[in-house]
Every structure is written in structure tokens, then in C-alpha cells.
Amino acid sequence: MMESWRGLGRGARNGIAVGLLLIVAVMGGLAWWIYRADYQVLFADLSPADAAAMTAELDKSKTPYQLGGEGRTILVPQDMVYKTRLKLMGKEVPLHGAVGFEVFNNADFGMTDFVQKVNYQRAIQGELQRTILAIDDVQTARVHLAVPEQGLFKRQAAKAKASVTVTMKQGHALGAEQVLGIQRLVAASVPELTAADVTVLDQHGVALTRAGGTDAAEAAASGQLDAKRGGEDYLLKKVNRVLDQTFGAGTAVASIDLSLNMDQSRVTLEQVLPAQAVVRERKVVSDASGGQNDAVARNPGSSTTEADYQVGRRTEQLNVASGAVKRMTVAVLVRQSLNEDQIEKLKEVVASAVGLNQERGDALVLYSMQQFGSLPDSLPTPIAGHADASPAEALPAAAAGKAAAPASRNPMWMLAALLLGVAVPAAVLLLGRRRDADAAPLDDAARERLVLDIRSWIAAPGAGERLPTEQP
């Protein structure tokens, strides 16, 4: 054995040593990877206050955990995820700083009426906050109630009011229907509170609720703007559906602008009917008898008839509502190269999809990118609404992100790593032996062949312009 080791060259010895070290390192890494504790997400996207409350409970129960995501994600061993989650939910840990009706679980019998009213208001605010956090797009929320004090002999003129502040997730926004739903939710939970008295703000301090009450002009302007946006979005979805199914998603851009008639008018139509109706008729008869001669007596007398007629009329009143389209302009830009015939046909398809009316003054502009001289690599793809790719998910009570899919332990990876650990040392050993073989001295015959090759190269024409090839 020692003689074989001494018989090896220096490169072969180094290769064997490096191969053994690699085998030991790979086997040690595989053992550590197999037997290490696999930590999975318990809660994610927690606020600092919620993370502190959760870790305090884990420290009390002596449960091992790790923090990730800048302290906003809590991880526990894989076999303890569901058990720990249910245990924490059973302890009624106050999440998001909100306290619900559990505040009355340990009520003190000596509690004053004022303290009881304050706790009841806190409970209502906490329960509303938890309900609003159940909305997918909302990350955090705060609810404030201003309920006037009621008394038996006191008439209170002030009305109950409420304010809600919501913080949206990245890239998400509340729609008008969702804002109205939050208003109705809060109004239905508090006595003598109307939806119009609930104000909803976003994280930037912008009011999301519609103006009402004395701000009639502002409310009308907001309604007109919403009608314009709604019509444009509806038509734009139809155009994008046609373009995406024809050319592929993200390969065409469309824009629609509507000019609406917001004037309200009343039209009165009056029509004369050809039929005539008798309103009144009078007949007068005169008698010629009396003290008159025989010639006059032979006159039988005379009669007069008077009749009043009225021509029929029909009156019709039409109330023309606001929001009619006065003019529509559509712009489409297609990345794919199109000829003139294809452009004209695509114009007809888009015009039919949006209901274009040229007599009304509508306009449609459609171009392909080849008409601008150069084609970009890609066009921006529209952002989808509920496509959040967060790496982890927690319970709805913690308002966490999506669940993280743990990396499965595939046996093929283990086999590949083991083969790699064996193949690398073998390759190093063969390379070392080849180097030893290459480093062996040339015999007389090989030396003579090399001299002949050099002489033939020198004697060849143009030898000075090229380099000799390396001989083995």
C-alpha cells in the first residue's frame, strides 16, 4: 500500500487528498441537511406590536422559533406549526392592537358605569377592525367611533359618527363598492349611525368616501367623474379582451376617452289629433204664429243650431337623463407587424367591440410599432388585480400574506450530490495521472519525430507567417 502511494506522482497524491476531503464535506453537508430542523412559517407580515405579542407567548411556552423578513415573519419547526398556531389562537392574543368582546371575559364587579361604556366602545371598535381586516386588499385598519352620551332627561342633538383608516397592500386599492360596504358595515354595528356619517381614509390621508350633505356640487362632480371612469374601464376591458386573444397578452396597448353629456333636460311634445269632439250644442226654434196675416201664418217658422267643437291634443313629457356619450376616441398600438389590409380589418373589429359611431364624431386610431421605425423588446404587461406573490401566508386574524411552499426533500437531489462527491475525486485522480504521463521524458524515437516535424515546418513556404502546432 505504501509502495503504491509512493509510486504515484505528486498530482495524483493531491487529487486523492482533495477527493477524500470533498467526499467528507459532501457527506457532512448531506447529513446536516437531512437531520436539521425544518422551520416553516407560523405568521407572516406582522406588525411590530403583533410580532412582540406572539414571540412573548412563544417564550412563555418555551417553543423554539426564528424571525425572518425584518422581524415580520415568525417561523417554527415544521412538526409544530399547526399545533402552535391553534394554541396561540386559543389564548386570545390581541392582534393588531385591537381588543374585542373578550375584554368582558374577566370583568370586575366593581366596574363603574363609565368604564363599562368605554370598554363596550373599545370592544365594538376592535370587532369592526377585525372584520375590516378580513378584506383581501386591506393590510391594517383603525376604527374610531364618536357616540354621543345618551340620557333619560337629556335631549342630544349630536349624531353618532365614525371614521375608518385603512392601509392597503402594495399595488392594491379599494373600489367604490368596497368603500360603501365598509360604511354600511360600520353603520349597521352602531345604533343611530348612518352610512353617510362614516368617513373612510386611506394611508395617505385621502378621503375615499363620497361627498354628501351640503357639498352637493362636489358630490355631483365626483359622480360625473366616476361615471366617466366606469364607462372607459368597461369599454377598455372589451378592447383588451379582443386584443389579448388575438395577439397575446401584453402585445397591444389600448386607450379610450369618453366625453359624456351631463346635462339633464325635459322635453315636452304636443300633438294635435285629427278627431273633433263636440263640447256643447244649442238649438233655437222661433214660432211665426200669432197676430199676423194669413201670408205670414203660412210660414212654418225657423230654427237655429249652435255647436262648439274642440280639437284633440296629446302632450308628452320626456326626461332626458345625463351620462349620454357625446364623443368617443379610441387609440390602439399593436407591437406585431401589420399591413394596411390587416390594420383596416382590425379597426373594424375594435369599432364593433366598442360601438363606434362616426356620425357622432367618434374617432379610432390604430398603428403598429413598425410604423414608428423600431420595435421595442417588450411592452409593459397590465398589472392584475389580486396577483400578489408574497412568499408566506398566515391566519386571517394576523392579516398575513400568502403561504410559503416549503422546499420538498427530493431523494434525487441526495443521489445526485452523492454521485457528484464520488465523480469529482475520480476526475481529479485521472487528471493527476494524465499530467504525470504527460510529464514523462521523450524517448529517442519521439525526439527524432519532433526534430523532423520542426525541419519540415521551417522548409514549408510561408512558415514565418504562421505558428507551429503543438505536438503531443
Secondary structure, 3 states (H helix, E strand, C coil): CHHHHHHCCHHHHHHHHHHHHHHHHHHHHHHHHHHCCCEEEEECCCCHHHHHHHHHHHHHCCCCCEEECCCCEEEEEHHHHHHHHHHHHHCCCCHHHCCCHHHHCCCCCCCCHHHHHHHHHHHHHHHHHHHHHCCCCEEEEEEEEECCCCCCCCCCCCCCEEEEEEEECCCCCCCHHHHHHHHHHHHHHCCCCCHHHEEEECCCCCECCCCCCCCHHHHHHHHHHHHHHHHHHHHHHHHHHHHHHHHCCCCEEEEEEEEEECCCEEEEEEEEEEEEEEEEEEEEEECCCCCCCHHHHCCCCEEEEEEEEEEEEEEEEEEECCCEEEEEEEEEEECCCCCHHHHHHHHHHHHHHHCCCHHHCCEEEEEEHHHHCCCCCCCCCCCCCCCCCCCCCCCHHHCCCCCCCCCCCCHHHHHHHHHHHHHHHHHHHHHHHHHHHHCCCCCHHHHHHHHHHHHHHHHCCCHHHCCCCCCC
